[in-house]
Amino acid sequence: MSEVAIASRIPLDDYAALLGAGEIDELRVLAKPLKGRSMQMINSTAVGGGVAEILIRLLPLAEELGLNMRWDVMTGGDDFYGVTKSFHNALHGAPYHADPKDFEIFLACNQQNLARLPLDAEFMIIHDPQPAALIEGRKKNGNHWAWRCHIDLSHPNRQVWDFLEKYVARYDASMFSSPEFARELPIPQYLFYPAIDPLSEKNRDLEPELVTQTLARYQIDPLRPILTQISRFDRLKDPVGVIRAYRIVKRYFDCQLVLAGGSASDDPEGAEVLKEVQQEANGEADIHILELPAWAPLEVNALQRASTIVIQKSLREGFGLTVSEALWKKKPVVASAVGGIPVQIIHKHTGLLAHSVEGTAYQIRFLLSHPEIATKLGENGHEHVKENFLITQKLKRYLTLYLAMAHTK
């Protein structure tokens, strides 16, 4: 796939109205010395997942600042994405027995993309493990390369990480979503939070009628509490565990559960996990399992805004942008204390953390019993996201990184 189509542009002045003119002025100052200099982002999927979602929103802002930034997506077959999904799970700490053939498949696909992709921008940002070996194509004139890791590397499978580290160590810099994910590397490491776009269709304010229509379309009762988890159908998001927690809560409160999400083109397990979730739900009328396409941001927005409580019961998590999305909408969130989630959920201040099915159910019951506390958590969460996890701050970090890299050689 060549350069990816990006989202329609939202004027920077619209963000100034929301965040203050100073924030936008700072972006313009940082961008000025970078005008006319080329930048390239490469990842493994154009739709589905947080990385694609961030890049779709980031590029129009960069373009408005006069920056020459492009986004390319690597291509690969089912065998490659099967291997990289296994690598993904293994890097999150799941059991994995490496086969030498897996590494051969990984390198062969990267080699094919080396021949296909232009790797000549002054600033190269390579996202996640799938394209990590593209560093082999670095030009001799020494353009600047950084590896952006969006996943939790705090307890990686040693064999997989040892393999990838040989490539990562050749970059000029690495970026992680949490200090806990950092590894011992011979290159500088930077803290880069993922971010949401407050003015995108998924996060902008909605007319109440649209929220009501969405609930009616999916036969969700607006008069009873709605518990919602928005995420891909992925075992690491533990949707089956969410159903089990919901069933505990259901003994005490007449509530409903919404599990809504889709899949990413680089995740071959999605359909299988969706089947497991449907089997666990067993046709229960108050469990709504919604398979939404990646182009359904308004539906996700409406479902989050309609929710009484938003859940993110991940077993492992790089960051979990759905948490920031819910907090931005002032929703109380109960989430697992894993990965980058505790950066967003400060326990008892911006939300509640849990460590098990039973703990998740307990925290949900507590919030349903104390709506005034739920409201306060949502308000605090909104301010926390506004200060730390918006797309303008993400762009500012990239501009600062580019300027720093430009002065290292």
Stockholm file with secondary structure:
# STOCKHOLM 1.0

chainA/1-409         MSEVAIASRIPLDDYAALLGAGEIDELRVLAKPLKGRSMQMINSTAVGGGVAEILIRLLPLAEELGLNMRWDVMTGGDDFYGVTKSFHNALHGAPYHADPKDFEIFLACNQQNLARLPLDAEFMIIHDPQPAALIEGRKKNGNHWAWRCHIDLSHPNRQVWDFLEKYVARYDASMFSSPEFARELPIPQYLFYPAIDPLSEKNRDLEPELVTQTLARYQIDPLRPILTQISRFDRLKDPVGVIRAYRIVKRYFDCQLVLAGGSASDDPEGAEVLKEVQQEANGEADIHILELPAWAPLEVNALQRASTIVIQKSLREGFGLTVSEALWKKKPVVASAVGGIPVQIIHKHTGLLAHSVEGTAYQIRFLLSHPEIATKLGENGHEHVKENFLITQKLKRYLTLYLAMAHTK
#=GR chainA/1-409 SS CCBCCCCCCCCHHHHHHHHCHHHHHHHHHHHGGGTTCEEEEEESCSSSSHHHHHHHHHHHHHHHTTCEEEEEECCCCHHHHHHHHHHHHHHTTCCCCCCHHHHHHHHHHHHHHHHHSCCCCSEEEEESSTTGGGGGGCCTTCCEEEEEECSCCSSCCHHHHHHHHHHHTTSSEEEESSGGGCCCCSSCEEECCCCBCTTSTTTSCCCHHHHHHHHHHTTCCTTSCEEEEECCSCGGGCHHHHHHHHHHHHTTSCCEEEEEECCCTTCTTHHHHHHHHHHHHTTCTTEEEEECCTTCHHHHHHHHHHCSEEEECCSSCSCCHHHHHHHHTTCCEEEESCTTHHHHCCBTTTBEEESSHHHHHHHHHHHHHCHHHHHHHHHHHHHHHHHHSBHHHHHHHHHHHHHHHHTCC
#=GC SS_cons         CCBCCCCCCCCHHHHHHHHCHHHHHHHHHHHGGGTTCEEEEEESCSSSSHHHHHHHHHHHHHHHTTCEEEEEECCCCHHHHHHHHHHHHHHTTCCCCCCHHHHHHHHHHHHHHHHHSCCCCSEEEEESSTTGGGGGGCCTTCCEEEEEECSCCSSCCHHHHHHHHHHHTTSSEEEESSGGGCCCCSSCEEECCCCBCTTSTTTSCCCHHHHHHHHHHTTCCTTSCEEEEECCSCGGGCHHHHHHHHHHHHTTSCCEEEEEECCCTTCTTHHHHHHHHHHHHTTCTTEEEEECCTTCHHHHHHHHHHCSEEEECCSSCSCCHHHHHHHHTTCCEEEESCTTHHHHCCBTTTBEEESSHHHHHHHHHHHHHCHHHHHHHHHHHHHHHHHHSBHHHHHHHHHHHHHHHHTCC
//
